């Protein structure tokens, strides 16, 4: 197994290689690893399912004890792959407050900061693609071409 991180690495079903990929990834690659789901109105508006989170985005907690709590992103730690939200704090034993580090997969973006030109370009590119339509309950159409079975030589022929 190679020691260095590689951008050409595709995937592996081995958990040790999955962990190695994430832990050895450089910061520019970790940015994509802190992607957060978009809310349904944002998905329909921009044609994307998730985006890398940024400071200032409004998020809602979807899992855990803080489910339903909302706030704006205070900071994003790429080194730890954690997101800190304003207003979500815990008291330490000595009485001081500490911000909670949240996992990106447990959050959902409700409002996005669109001041950055690069982010706007990404969303515009995604908006030009046709949205995938769901075919819930419908069976896939079968082509009208019939497949001929191969001829077999038997004793009676």
C-alpha positions as CSV (number, residue, x, y, z in Angstrom):
1,X,0.0,0.0,0.0
2,X,1.4,3.4,-1.0
3,X,2.3,5.8,1.8
4,X,1.5,9.1,0.1
5,X,-1.9,10.6,-0.8
6,X,-2.8,10.5,-4.4
7,X,-5.4,12.5,-6.3
8,X,-5.7,9.6,-8.8
9,X,-7.0,7.3,-6.0
10,X,-10.5,6.2,-6.9
11,X,-11.8,4.0,-4.1
12,X,-11.4,0.8,-2.1
13,X,-13.8,-1.4,-0.2
14,X,-11.2,-1.8,2.6
15,X,-11.9,0.5,5.5
16,X,-8.2,1.0,6.3
17,X,-7.6,2.5,2.8
18,X,-10.7,4.7,3.2
19,X,-9.4,6.1,6.5
20,X,-5.9,6.5,5.1
21,X,-7.2,8.5,2.1
22,X,-9.1,10.9,4.4
23,X,-6.4,11.3,7.0
24,X,-3.6,11.9,4.6
25,X,-5.5,14.2,2.2
26,X,-4.1,17.7,1.8
27,X,-6.2,20.7,2.8
28,X,-7.3,21.5,-0.8
29,X,-8.7,18.0,-1.1
30,X,-10.3,18.1,2.3
31,X,-12.4,21.1,1.3
32,X,-14.6,18.7,-0.7
33,X,-14.8,16.4,2.3
34,X,-16.6,19.0,4.3
35,X,-19.6,19.2,1.9
36,X,-23.0,19.6,3.4
37,X,-26.4,18.7,2.0
38,X,-28.6,21.5,0.6
39,X,-32.2,22.0,1.6
40,X,-34.9,21.0,-0.9
41,X,-35.6,24.6,-2.1
42,X,-31.8,25.2,-2.7
43,X,-31.5,21.9,-4.5
44,X,-34.3,22.9,-6.9
45,X,-32.9,26.4,-7.3
46,X,-29.3,25.4,-8.0
47,X,-29.6,21.9,-9.3
48,X,-27.0,20.5,-6.9
49,X,-27.3,18.1,-4.0
50,X,-24.5,19.3,-1.8
51,X,-21.8,22.0,-1.6
52,X,-18.7,22.6,0.5
53,X,-19.7,24.7,3.5
54,X,-18.4,28.2,4.1
55,X,-18.2,30.7,6.9
56,X,-21.5,32.6,7.0
57,X,-23.8,29.8,5.6
58,X,-26.9,29.1,7.6
59,X,-27.2,25.5,8.6
60,X,-29.6,23.3,10.6
61,X,-28.5,20.3,12.6
62,X,-30.2,17.1,11.3
63,X,-28.9,14.4,13.7
64,X,-27.9,14.1,17.3
65,X,-29.0,15.8,20.6
66,X,-29.0,19.2,18.8
67,X,-31.4,18.2,16.1
68,X,-33.4,21.2,14.8
69,X,-31.0,23.8,16.0
70,X,-30.0,26.4,13.5
71,X,-27.2,29.0,13.2
72,X,-24.6,30.4,10.9
73,X,-21.2,28.8,10.4
74,X,-18.6,30.4,12.6
75,X,-15.6,28.5,11.2
76,X,-14.7,25.4,9.3
77,X,-11.8,23.3,10.4
78,X,-10.4,21.4,7.4
79,X,-7.7,19.8,9.5
80,X,-10.3,18.1,11.8
81,X,-13.1,18.0,9.2
82,X,-15.4,19.7,11.6
83,X,-17.8,22.7,11.4
84,X,-18.4,25.2,14.3
85,X,-21.8,26.9,14.4
86,X,-22.6,30.2,16.2
87,X,-24.7,29.7,19.3
88,X,-24.0,26.0,19.7
89,X,-21.8,25.8,22.8
90,X,-21.2,23.6,25.8
91,X,-20.1,24.5,29.3
92,X,-16.9,23.1,30.5
93,X,-16.3,22.0,34.1
94,X,-14.6,25.3,35.0
95,X,-17.7,27.2,33.7
96,X,-16.3,28.5,30.4
97,X,-18.1,28.0,27.1
98,X,-16.7,26.0,24.2
99,X,-18.0,25.8,20.6
100,X,-19.2,22.4,19.5
101,X,-17.5,20.7,16.6
102,X,-20.1,19.2,14.3
103,X,-19.6,16.6,11.6
104,X,-20.6,17.8,8.1
105,X,-22.8,14.8,7.4
106,X,-25.1,15.8,10.2
107,X,-25.9,19.3,8.9
108,X,-28.0,20.8,6.1
109,X,-27.5,24.2,4.4
110,X,-30.6,26.4,4.5
111,X,-29.1,29.7,3.2
112,X,-25.9,30.1,1.3
113,X,-23.4,33.0,1.1
114,X,-23.3,33.9,-2.6
115,X,-20.8,36.8,-2.5
116,X,-17.9,34.7,-3.8
117,X,-17.6,34.7,-7.6
118,X,-16.1,31.2,-7.8
119,X,-19.0,29.8,-5.8
120,X,-21.5,31.5,-8.1
121,X,-19.8,30.1,-11.2
122,X,-20.0,26.6,-9.8
123,X,-23.7,27.0,-9.1
124,X,-24.4,28.5,-12.6
125,X,-22.6,25.5,-14.2
126,X,-24.8,23.1,-12.2
127,X,-27.9,25.1,-13.1
128,X,-27.4,24.6,-16.8
129,X,-27.6,20.8,-16.5
130,X,-31.0,19.3,-16.7
131,X,-32.3,18.0,-13.3
132,X,-32.7,14.3,-13.0
133,X,-36.3,13.2,-12.9
134,X,-37.4,10.6,-10.5
135,X,-39.3,7.6,-11.9
136,X,-40.9,6.4,-8.7
137,X,-43.2,3.4,-9.2
138,X,-42.6,3.3,-13.0
139,X,-40.9,0.3,-14.6
140,X,-38.1,0.9,-17.0
141,X,-39.2,0.7,-20.6
142,X,-38.2,-2.4,-22.5
143,X,-36.9,-1.9,-26.0
144,X,-39.0,-3.3,-28.8
145,X,-36.1,-5.3,-30.3
146,X,-36.3,-9.0,-29.7
147,X,-33.2,-10.9,-28.8
148,X,-32.8,-14.1,-30.8
149,X,-31.7,-17.1,-28.9
150,X,-28.6,-18.9,-30.2
151,X,-29.3,-22.0,-32.2
152,X,-28.2,-25.2,-30.6
153,X,-27.5,-28.4,-32.4
154,X,-29.5,-31.3,-31.1
155,X,-29.9,-35.0,-31.9
156,X,-33.2,-34.5,-33.7
157,X,-31.9,-32.0,-36.3
